[in-house]
């Protein structure tokens, strides 16, 4: 019984023991793809993402629950401590703007659509995310479009039923809007 209690307490305190400074060194591989201006537009920016979300997403890639051959290869050898350190490092960083200029009409249409879909209910009023909910503000438009299309076509699941239609241009409009936010 005492061993179980020790293990539970260790697991609960593990998050608090994460080391953002150690995470900076461990995150260098991540930064090859996850950076502003990257030609791989489908790679998200990681700065200012909630640490809990990054831990959950990285663990999902590692275990295959979120399939992506590149990510699975890159995170395969990371320990739970490595994942926590890297996640704390990125969570401690200031958000980086995607650097994208967007068509004003698409931005306005995207703002209307995010309000209609009530995206801020979970992602926060400023789309900064919280806990297990990702930051959308300032994210790359290519990544946002890819994820919205994955939700629309059932390649990913989303907790709510309301998602922008991939065929109507809503995904591009929503991505245009969110990518311009800080």
Residue pairs with C-beta under 8 A, 6 or more apart in sequence:
14 80
14 81
14 84
15 51
15 52
15 55
15 84
17 81
17 84
18 51
18 81
18 84
18 85
18 87
18 88
19 85
19 88
20 85
20 88
20 89
20 91
20 92
21 89
22 85
22 89
23 84
23 85
23 86
23 87
23 88
23 89
23 90
24 89
26 78
26 82
26 85
26 86
26 89
27 86
27 89
27 90
29 74
30 46
30 74
30 86
30 90
33 40
33 43
33 70
34 43
34 44
34 45
34 46
35 45
36 45
36 96
36 97
36 98
36 99
36 140
37 99
38 140
41 140
41 141
41 142
41 143
41 146
42 142
42 143
42 146
43 140
43 143
44 139
44 140
44 143
45 95
45 96
45 98
45 138
45 139
45 140
45 143
46 54
46 90
46 93
47 90
47 93
47 94
47 95
47 96
48 90
48 91
48 93
48 94
48 95
48 96
48 128
48 135
48 138
49 87
49 90
49 91
49 129
49 134
49 135
50 91
50 129
50 130
50 131
50 132
50 133
50 134
50 135
51 84
51 87
51 88
51 90
51 91
52 87
52 131
52 132
53 129
53 131
53 132
53 133
53 134
53 135
54 83
54 86
54 87
54 90
54 91
55 83
55 84
55 87
56 132
57 66
57 134
58 75
58 78
58 83
58 86
58 87
59 65
59 80
59 83
60 66
61 68
61 71
61 72
61 75
62 72
62 75
62 76
62 78
62 83
64 72
66 156
75 83
78 86
95 128
95 135
95 137
95 138
95 182
96 138
97 138
97 182
98 138
98 139
98 140
98 141
98 179
98 180
100 140
100 141
100 179
100 180
102 141
102 176
102 177
102 179
102 180
103 176
106 172
106 173
106 176
106 177
107 173
107 176
107 177
107 180
108 177
109 169
109 170
109 173
109 176
109 177
110 170
110 172
110 173
110 174
110 175
110 176
110 177
110 178
111 177
113 164
113 170
113 173
113 174
113 177
114 120
114 127
114 174
114 177
114 178
117 160
117 162
117 163
117 164
117 174
118 162
119 127
119 136
119 174
120 127
122 133
122 159
122 160
123 129
123 133
123 134
123 135
123 136
124 130
124 133
126 137
126 181
127 135
127 136
127 137
127 178
127 181
128 135
128 137
129 135
129 136
136 144
136 178
136 181
137 178
137 181
137 182
138 178
138 179
138 180
138 181
138 182
139 178
139 179
140 179
141 172
141 175
141 176
141 178
141 179
142 175
144 171
144 174
144 175
144 178
144 179
145 171
145 172
145 175
147 156
148 163
148 164
148 166
148 171
148 174
148 175
149 155
149 166
149 171
150 156
151 157
151 158
151 163
152 163
152 164
152 165
152 166
152 171
153 166
164 170
164 171
164 173
164 174
165 171
